[in-house]
Amino acid sequence: MKNKYFPDEELGFDDLYFTCYMIERVSRKLRQRNAYAVNRIGSDAMYHLISCAGTLHSMNPLQVESDWICEYHLEPGDFDITAVDRNLCDQIPSETQMGKVYARLIDAVASDYVSGISDVYNSPICETIDNYNSSAYYEPSYVITKAYLSGCF
């Protein structure tokens, strides 16, 4: 996929990874599911954000998070991804870890990262991946990809 602003430049995995990481950060901050942020931002703006990821990653993530929330009018919710049974999950995966999980999945199933972001984050499989009481989020990438393609774990 080509960069929106530099058509000779391909968007890479690192651009996708940073974008997924920021989706995770913003969603956790707002106590929303990732799909909320993805849908609210929309495809055109997501294309802009992933095209700017190479620059945005050098900024303070708190500032990028704040900018996304303000610019795209993202509102707080009541979904707490960290509310887990501590007997089943003694350590919540970080935003960077979950960004990598989603980036690997999107990279495996989509040639167009922007539509891949929308398709993956709106898939029902995300409820399983984001349920940290289950083991889905730390399964190997090929297992998560196979589950996504088949529609269930």
Accessible surface in RSA format (square Angstrom, percent):
REM  Atomic radii and reference values for relative SASA: ProtOr
REM  Chains: A
REM  Algorithm: Lee & Richards
REM  Probe-radius: 1.40
REM  Slices: 20
REM RES _ NUM      All-atoms   Total-Side   Main-Chain    Non-polar    All polar
REM                ABS   REL    ABS   REL    ABS   REL    ABS   REL    ABS   REL
RES MET A   1    58.53  30.3  21.49  14.2  37.05  88.2  34.97  29.7  23.56  31.2
RES LYS A   2   100.79  49.2  97.71  60.0   3.08   7.3  67.74  61.0  33.05  35.2
RES ASN A   3     6.90   4.8   4.84   4.7   2.06   5.0   0.00   0.0   6.90   6.7
RES LYS A   4    87.47  42.7  64.57  39.6  22.90  54.5  41.16  37.0  46.31  49.3
RES TYR A   5   102.58  47.9  79.66  45.3  22.92  59.6  72.63  54.6  29.95  36.9
RES PHE A   6   126.89  63.5 124.32  77.0   2.56   6.7 126.89  76.9   0.00   0.0
RES PRO A   7    90.09  65.7  86.00  78.4   4.10  14.9  86.08  71.1   4.02  25.0
RES ASP A   8   144.61 101.3 115.70 115.2  28.90  68.3  38.90  91.5 105.71 105.4
RES GLU A   9    90.30  51.8  85.68  64.8   4.61  11.0  33.13  64.1  57.16  46.7
RES GLU A  10    95.48  54.8  79.06  59.8  16.42  39.1  54.16 104.8  41.32  33.7
RES LEU A  11    10.35   5.8   0.91   0.7   9.44  23.7   0.91   0.6   9.44  25.4
RES GLY A  12    29.98  37.0   0.00   N/A  29.98  37.0  29.39  80.7   0.59   1.3
RES PHE A  13    63.93  32.0  56.39  34.9   7.55  19.6  56.39  34.2   7.55  21.6
RES ASP A  14   111.45  78.1 106.12 105.6   5.33  12.6  36.00  84.7  75.45  75.2
RES ASP A  15    26.61  18.6  25.74  25.6   0.88   2.1   1.58   3.7  25.03  25.0
RES LEU A  16     0.00   0.0   0.00   0.0   0.00   0.0   0.00   0.0   0.00   0.0
RES TYR A  17    51.72  24.1  51.72  29.4   0.00   0.0  37.03  27.8  14.70  18.1
RES PHE A  18    22.12  11.1  20.51  12.7   1.60   4.2  22.12  13.4   0.00   0.0
RES THR A  19     0.76   0.5   0.71   0.7   0.05   0.1   0.05   0.1   0.71   1.1
RES CYS A  20     0.04   0.0   0.00   0.0   0.04   0.1   0.00   0.0   0.04   0.0
RES TYR A  21    28.78  13.4  28.78  16.4   0.00   0.0  17.06  12.8  11.72  14.4
RES MET A  22     0.00   0.0   0.00   0.0   0.00   0.0   0.00   0.0   0.00   0.0
RES ILE A  23     0.00   0.0   0.00   0.0   0.00   0.0   0.00   0.0   0.00   0.0
RES GLU A  24     0.84   0.5   0.82   0.6   0.02   0.0   0.16   0.3   0.67   0.6
RES ARG A  25    38.30  16.1  36.59  18.7   1.71   4.1   0.99   1.3  37.32  22.6
RES VAL A  26     0.00   0.0   0.00   0.0   0.00   0.0   0.00   0.0   0.00   0.0
RES SER A  27     2.07   1.7   1.87   2.5   0.20   0.5   2.01   4.3   0.06   0.1
RES ARG A  28    42.75  18.0  26.36  13.4  16.40  39.0  21.29  29.1  21.46  13.0
RES LYS A  29   131.49  64.1 102.16  62.7  29.33  69.8  59.04  53.1  72.45  77.2
RES LEU A  30    11.48   6.4  10.31   7.4   1.16   2.9  11.36   8.0   0.12   0.3
RES ARG A  31   110.25  46.3 108.88  55.5   1.37   3.3  39.20  53.6  71.05  43.1
RES GLN A  32    35.17  19.7  30.63  22.4   4.53  10.8   0.15   0.3  35.02  26.6
RES ARG A  33    93.91  39.4  91.34  46.6   2.57   6.1  43.36  59.3  50.54  30.6
RES ASN A  34     7.11   4.9   4.94   4.8   2.17   5.2   2.52   6.1   4.59   4.4
RES ALA A  35    23.49  21.6  22.22  34.3   1.27   2.9  22.22  31.3   1.27   3.4
RES TYR A  36    52.53  24.5  43.76  24.9   8.77  22.8  50.02  37.6   2.51   3.1
RES ALA A  37     1.00   0.9   1.00   1.5   0.00   0.0   1.00   1.4   0.00   0.0
RES VAL A  38     6.03   4.0   3.82   3.5   2.20   5.3   3.82   3.3   2.20   6.0
RES ASN A  39    86.44  59.6  61.64  59.6  24.79  59.7  32.24  77.6  54.20  52.4
RES ARG A  40   104.30  43.8  79.71  40.6  24.59  58.5  28.22  38.6  76.07  46.1
RES ILE A  41    10.17   5.8   0.00   0.0  10.17  24.5   0.00   0.0  10.17  27.6
RES GLY A  42    26.63  32.8   0.00   N/A  26.63  32.8  26.62  73.1   0.01   0.0
RES SER A  43    68.14  57.6  57.06  76.2  11.08  25.5  32.24  68.7  35.90  50.3
RES ASP A  44   119.60  83.8 114.34 113.8   5.26  12.4  34.97  82.3  84.63  84.4
RES ALA A  45    21.63  19.9  14.37  22.2   7.26  16.5  19.67  27.7   1.97   5.2
RES MET A  46     3.28   1.7   3.28   2.2   0.00   0.0   3.28   2.8   0.00   0.0
RES TYR A  47    58.50  27.3  58.50  33.3   0.00   0.0  41.88  31.5  16.61  20.5
RES HIS A  48    58.06  31.7  58.06  40.4   0.00   0.0  37.21  38.4  20.85  24.3
RES LEU A  49     8.34   4.6   7.16   5.1   1.18   3.0   7.16   5.0   1.18   3.2
RES ILE A  50     0.17   0.1   0.00   0.0   0.17   0.4   0.00   0.0   0.17   0.5
RES SER A  51    11.20   9.5   0.00   0.0  11.20  25.8   0.00   0.0  11.20  15.7
RES CYS A  52    30.89  23.4  26.60  29.7   4.30  10.1   9.50  24.1  21.40  23.1
RES ALA A  53     1.32   1.2   0.40   0.6   0.92   2.1   0.63   0.9   0.69   1.8
RES GLY A  54    44.15  54.4   0.00   N/A  44.15  54.4  32.96  90.5  11.18  25.0
RES THR A  55    95.04  67.6  89.97  91.2   5.07  12.1  58.85  79.0  36.19  54.7
RES LEU A  56    29.97  16.7  29.72  21.3   0.25   0.6  29.72  20.9   0.25   0.7
RES HIS A  57   113.99  62.3  93.95  65.3  20.04  51.3  64.46  66.4  49.53  57.6
RES SER A  58    89.51  75.6  50.68  67.6  38.84  89.5  42.73  91.0  46.78  65.5
RES MET A  59    76.01  39.4  63.23  41.8  12.77  30.4  58.26  49.5  17.75  23.5
RES ASN A  60    87.23  60.2  73.03  70.6  14.21  34.2  28.31  68.1  58.92  57.0
RES PRO A  61    47.38  34.5  46.88  42.7   0.50   1.8  47.38  39.1   0.00   0.0
RES LEU A  62   109.19  60.8 104.92  75.1   4.27  10.7 105.27  73.9   3.92  10.6
RES GLN A  63    87.25  48.8  83.55  61.1   3.70   8.8  25.86  55.0  61.39  46.6
RES VAL A  64     0.96   0.6   0.59   0.5   0.37   0.9   0.96   0.8   0.00   0.0
RES GLU A  65     9.81   5.6   9.81   7.4   0.00   0.0   0.00   0.0   9.81   8.0
RES SER A  66    50.26  42.5  46.63  62.2   3.63   8.4  23.44  49.9  26.81  37.6
RES ASP A  67    54.10  37.9  50.30  50.1   3.80   9.0  19.87  46.8  34.23  34.1
RES TRP A  68     6.97   2.8   6.86   3.3   0.10   0.2   6.33   3.4   0.63   1.0
RES ILE A  69    31.48  17.9  29.87  22.3   1.61   3.9  29.87  21.5   1.61   4.4
RES CYS A  70    89.62  67.8  74.50  83.1  15.12  35.5  33.63  85.2  56.00  60.4
RES GLU A  71   107.16  61.5  85.94  65.0  21.22  50.5  37.50  72.5  69.66  56.9
RES TYR A  72    28.08  13.1  21.04  12.0   7.03  18.3  22.50  16.9   5.57   6.9
RES HIS A  73   128.85  70.4 120.33  83.6   8.52  21.8  85.81  88.4  43.04  50.1
RES LEU A  74     8.51   4.7   0.00   0.0   8.51  21.4   0.00   0.0   8.51  22.9
RES GLU A  75    97.78  56.1  97.63  73.9   0.15   0.4  26.06  50.4  71.71  58.6
RES PRO A  76   106.89  77.9  86.75  79.1  20.15  73.2  86.93  71.8  19.97 124.1
RES GLY A  77    30.17  37.2   0.00   N/A  30.17  37.2  17.02  46.7  13.15  29.4
RES ASP A  78   132.22  92.6 111.59 111.1  20.63  48.8  39.01  91.8  93.21  93.0
RES PHE A  79    54.39  27.2  49.09  30.4   5.30  13.8  53.07  32.2   1.31   3.8
RES ASP A  80    47.52  33.3  35.27  35.1  12.25  29.0   7.23  17.0  40.28  40.2
RES ILE A  81    17.73  10.1  10.93   8.1   6.80  16.4  13.12   9.5   4.61  12.5
RES THR A  82    53.51  38.1  48.41  49.1   5.09  12.1  31.78  42.7  21.72  32.8
RES ALA A  83    74.72  68.7  42.58  65.7  32.15  73.1  54.11  76.2  20.62  54.6
RES VAL A  84    25.44  16.7   3.29   3.0  22.15  53.4   7.08   6.1  18.36  49.8
RES ASP A  85    63.93  44.8  52.58  52.3  11.35  26.8  24.82  58.4  39.11  39.0
RES ARG A  86   137.47  57.7 124.85  63.6  12.63  30.1  64.68  88.4  72.79  44.1
RES ASN A  87   144.06  99.3 108.08 104.4  35.98  86.6  26.77  64.4 117.30 113.4
RES LEU A  88   117.65  65.5  84.70  60.6  32.95  82.8  88.58  62.2  29.07  78.2
RES CYS A  89     5.75   4.4   1.00   1.1   4.75  11.2   5.01  12.7   0.74   0.8
RES ASP A  90   126.64  88.7 103.02 102.5  23.62  55.9  33.42  78.7  93.21  93.0
RES GLN A  91   140.18  78.4 130.64  95.5   9.53  22.7  38.25  81.4 101.93  77.3
RES ILE A  92    33.44  19.0  19.23  14.3  14.21  34.3  19.23  13.8  14.21  38.6
RES PRO A  93     8.79   6.4   4.59   4.2   4.21  15.3   8.72   7.2   0.07   0.5
RES SER A  94    42.47  35.9  37.45  50.0   5.01  11.5  39.66  84.5   2.81   3.9
RES GLU A  95    49.14  28.2  49.14  37.2   0.00   0.0   0.35   0.7  48.79  39.8
RES THR A  96    60.92  43.3  59.96  60.8   0.96   2.3  43.76  58.8  17.16  25.9
RES GLN A  97   102.30  57.2  95.42  69.7   6.88  16.4  36.98  78.7  65.32  49.5
RES MET A  98     0.47   0.2   0.47   0.3   0.00   0.0   0.00   0.0   0.47   0.6
RES GLY A  99     0.23   0.3   0.00   N/A   0.23   0.3   0.23   0.6   0.00   0.0
RES LYS A 100    63.07  30.8  63.07  38.7   0.00   0.0  19.61  17.6  43.46  46.3
RES VAL A 101    21.35  14.0  17.23  15.6   4.13   9.9  19.55  17.0   1.80   4.9
RES TYR A 102     0.13   0.1   0.13   0.1   0.00   0.0   0.11   0.1   0.03   0.0
RES ALA A 103     0.00   0.0   0.00   0.0   0.00   0.0   0.00   0.0   0.00   0.0
RES ARG A 104   112.29  47.1 106.47  54.3   5.82  13.9  21.86  29.9  90.42  54.8
RES LEU A 105     2.38   1.3   0.57   0.4   1.80   4.5   1.94   1.4   0.43   1.2
RES ILE A 106     0.00   0.0   0.00   0.0   0.00   0.0   0.00   0.0   0.00   0.0
RES ASP A 107    65.70  46.0  50.25  50.0  15.46  36.6   0.73   1.7  64.98  64.8
RES ALA A 108    63.80  58.7  22.75  35.1  41.05  93.4  33.36  47.0  30.44  80.6
RES VAL A 109    43.82  28.8   6.40   5.8  37.41  90.1  13.98  12.1  29.84  80.9
RES ALA A 110    21.55  19.8   8.66  13.4  12.88  29.3  16.05  22.6   5.50  14.6
RES SER A 111   106.59  90.1  80.76 107.8  25.83  59.5  56.69 120.7  49.91  69.9
RES ASP A 112    60.31  42.2  57.85  57.6   2.46   5.8  24.56  57.8  35.74  35.6
RES TYR A 113    21.92  10.2  21.92  12.5   0.00   0.0   8.70   6.5  13.22  16.3
RES VAL A 114    13.16   8.7  11.90  10.8   1.25   3.0  11.90  10.3   1.25   3.4
RES SER A 115    49.73  42.0  46.11  61.5   3.61   8.3  36.94  78.7  12.78  17.9
RES GLY A 116     1.11   1.4   0.00   N/A   1.11   1.4   1.11   3.1   0.00   0.0
RES ILE A 117     0.39   0.2   0.39   0.3   0.00   0.0   0.39   0.3   0.00   0.0
RES SER A 118    36.59  30.9  36.32  48.5   0.28   0.6  11.03  23.5  25.57  35.8
RES ASP A 119    85.21  59.7  74.69  74.3  10.51  24.9  18.77  44.2  66.44  66.3
RES VAL A 120     0.00   0.0   0.00   0.0   0.00   0.0   0.00   0.0   0.00   0.0
RES TYR A 121     4.03   1.9   0.38   0.2   3.66   9.5   0.19   0.1   3.85   4.7
RES ASN A 122    68.74  47.4  39.57  38.2  29.17  70.2  28.02  67.4  40.72  39.4
RES SER A 123    20.86  17.6  12.13  16.2   8.73  20.1   9.10  19.4  11.75  16.5
RES PRO A 124   111.78  81.5  98.89  90.1  12.88  46.8 106.18  87.7   5.60  34.8
RES ILE A 125     5.71   3.2   2.34   1.7   3.37   8.1   5.08   3.7   0.63   1.7
RES CYS A 126    11.08   8.4  11.04  12.3   0.03   0.1  11.08  28.1   0.00   0.0
RES GLU A 127   106.65  61.2  99.31  75.1   7.34  17.5  22.30  43.1  84.35  68.9
RES THR A 128    51.65  36.7  47.40  48.1   4.24  10.1  23.00  30.9  28.65  43.3
RES ILE A 129     0.00   0.0   0.00   0.0   0.00   0.0   0.00   0.0   0.00   0.0
RES ASP A 130     9.89   6.9   4.88   4.9   5.00  11.8   0.75   1.8   9.13   9.1
RES ASN A 131    67.98  46.9  61.02  59.0   6.96  16.8  16.52  39.7  51.46  49.7
RES TYR A 132     3.10   1.4   0.00   0.0   3.10   8.1   0.00   0.0   3.10   3.8
RES ASN A 133    56.21  38.8  39.51  38.2  16.70  40.2   9.09  21.9  47.13  45.6
RES SER A 134    38.98  32.9  26.34  35.2  12.64  29.1  36.23  77.2   2.75   3.8
RES SER A 135    45.62  38.5  41.39  55.2   4.23   9.7  17.85  38.0  27.76  38.9
RES ALA A 136     5.11   4.7   2.42   3.7   2.70   6.1   4.08   5.7   1.04   2.7
RES TYR A 137    28.12  13.1  25.49  14.5   2.63   6.8  12.77   9.6  15.36  18.9
RES TYR A 138   148.00  69.1 123.79  70.4  24.21  63.0  93.19  70.0  54.81  67.6
RES GLU A 139    55.74  32.0  46.87  35.5   8.87  21.1   5.59  10.8  50.14  40.9
RES PRO A 140    65.97  48.1  53.71  49.0  12.26  44.6  65.96  54.5   0.01   0.1
RES SER A 141    46.89  39.6  37.46  50.0   9.43  21.7  31.41  66.9  15.49  21.7
RES TYR A 142   160.78  75.1 151.67  86.3   9.12  23.7 117.38  88.2  43.40  53.5
RES VAL A 143    44.34  29.2  42.72  38.7   1.63   3.9  43.52  37.8   0.82   2.2
RES ILE A 144     5.49   3.1   5.49   4.1   0.00   0.0   5.49   4.0   0.00   0.0
RES THR A 145    21.07  15.0  21.07  21.4   0.00   0.0  18.82  25.3   2.25   3.4
RES LYS A 146   151.81  74.1 148.16  90.9   3.65   8.7  94.45  85.0  57.35  61.1
RES ALA A 147     5.71   5.3   2.49   3.8   3.22   7.3   5.20   7.3   0.51   1.4
RES TYR A 148    41.63  19.4  31.66  18.0   9.97  25.9  14.34  10.8  27.30  33.6
RES LEU A 149   126.02  70.2  91.48  65.4  34.54  86.8  94.27  66.2  31.75  85.4
RES SER A 150    79.50  67.2  42.07  56.1  37.42  86.2  46.77  99.6  32.73  45.9
RES GLY A 151    51.98  64.1   0.00   N/A  51.98  64.1  29.79  81.7  22.20  49.7
RES CYS A 152    81.28  61.5  74.60  83.2   6.67  15.7  31.84  80.7  49.44  53.3
RES PHE A 153    96.81  48.4  34.30  21.2  62.51 162.7  62.26  37.7  34.55  98.9
END  Absolute sums over single chains surface
CHAIN  1 A     7971.4       6479.4       1492.1       4166.4       3805.1
END  Absolute sums over all chains
TOTAL          7971.4       6479.4       1492.1       4166.4       3805.1
